[in-house]
Amino acid sequence: MKRAKKAVALHPKHAVGVDGDIKASNLARVSRIEGQVRGIAQMIRDERYCADILVQLSAVHQALRGVGRELMRNHLKHCATSAIRADAQTAEAMYDELIDLFYKNAK
């Protein structure tokens, strides 16, 4: 029998809280992105016009940024808030993590 995972358990490598609707939405978006990437691969195999491929690449980038925004929002709302409220050392570690995330995800 499979055990249900606790979404509220504080663990450095596990989400503190995940909204089920947002999770389902992100999974659906990632599945569509997978399809787009397979389509791009086919376009390359078919030697399609470069500009058309670049348009599709841009669409994939935008879709990935959309998923990233949702994940960042969830991280700030649940994981970061929980860590910042925990204690000074945990808060400092979260501040460092957030700064790194902001720099890595900047356009």
VOMI-281284 format. One record per residue (C-alpha): x, y, z; residue number from 1. Coordinates in steps of 0.2 Angstrom, whole numbers, plus 5000, padded with zeros to 4 digits. Layout:
BEGIN
  east  north    up    k
     X      Y     Z  NUM
...
This chain:
BEGIN
  east  north    up    k
  5000   5000  5000    1
  5007   5017  4995    2
  5008   5030  5009    3
  5002   5048  5006    4
  5016   5061  5007    5
  5014   5075  5020    6
  5014   5091  5010    7
  5018   5101  5026    8
  5033   5092  5032    9
  5048   5104  5033   10
  5062   5096  5023   11
  5075   5105  5013   12
  5073   5095  4997   13
  5054   5093  4998   14
  5040   5106  4995   15
  5032   5113  5011   16
  5015   5115  5003   17
  5008   5112  4986   18
  4991   5117  4980   19
  4984   5102  4970   20
  4976   5112  4957   21
  4992   5122  4953   22
  5001   5105  4953   23
  4989   5098  4940   24
  4990   5114  4930   25
  5009   5114  4930   26
  5010   5095  4925   27
  4998   5098  4911   28
  5008   5113  4905   29
  5024   5103  4906   30
  5016   5089  4896   31
  5011   5102  4882   32
  5029   5108  4882   33
  5035   5091  4880   34
  5024   5089  4864   35
  5030   5106  4858   36
  5049   5100  4860   37
  5045   5084  4851   38
  5037   5095  4837   39
  5053   5106  4836   40
  5063   5090  4834   41
  5052   5084  4820   42
  5054   5101  4812   43
  5073   5100  4813   44
  5072   5082  4805   45
  5061   5089  4792   46
  5073   5103  4788   47
  5059   5116  4791   48
  5062   5135  4788   49
  5073   5141  4802   50
  5062   5156  4807   51
  5048   5144  4810   52
  5058   5133  4821   53
  5064   5149  4831   54
  5046   5154  4833   55
  5042   5138  4841   56
  5058   5139  4852   57
  5052   5156  4858   58
  5035   5148  4862   59
  5043   5134  4873   60
  5054   5147  4882   61
  5038   5157  4886   62
  5029   5142  4892   63
  5043   5136  4903   64
  5044   5154  4911   65
  5026   5152  4915   66
  5028   5136  4924   67
  5043   5144  4933   68
  5033   5159  4938   69
  5020   5147  4946   70
  5033   5137  4955   71
  5042   5153  4961   72
  5025   5159  4968   73
  5022   5143  4977   74
  5040   5143  4984   75
  5038   5160  4991   76
  5020   5157  4997   77
  5024   5141  5006   78
  5042   5135  5007   79
  5050   5152  5009   80
  5037   5159  5021   81
  5039   5143  5032   82
  5058   5144  5033   83
  5058   5163  5036   84
  5047   5161  5051   85
  5056   5146  5058   86
  5072   5153  5065   87
  5086   5165  5061   88
  5098   5152  5054   89
  5084   5144  5043   90
  5078   5162  5037   91
  5096   5167  5032   92
  5098   5151  5022   93
  5082   5154  5013   94
  5087   5172  5010   95
  5102   5166  5001   96
  5092   5153  4992   97
  5080   5166  4986   98
  5094   5178  4980   99
  5102   5163  4970  100
  5085   5159  4962  101
  5081   5177  4957  102
  5098   5178  4949  103
  5096   5162  4940  104
  5079   5165  4934  105
  5082   5183  4928  106
  5078   5186  4910  107
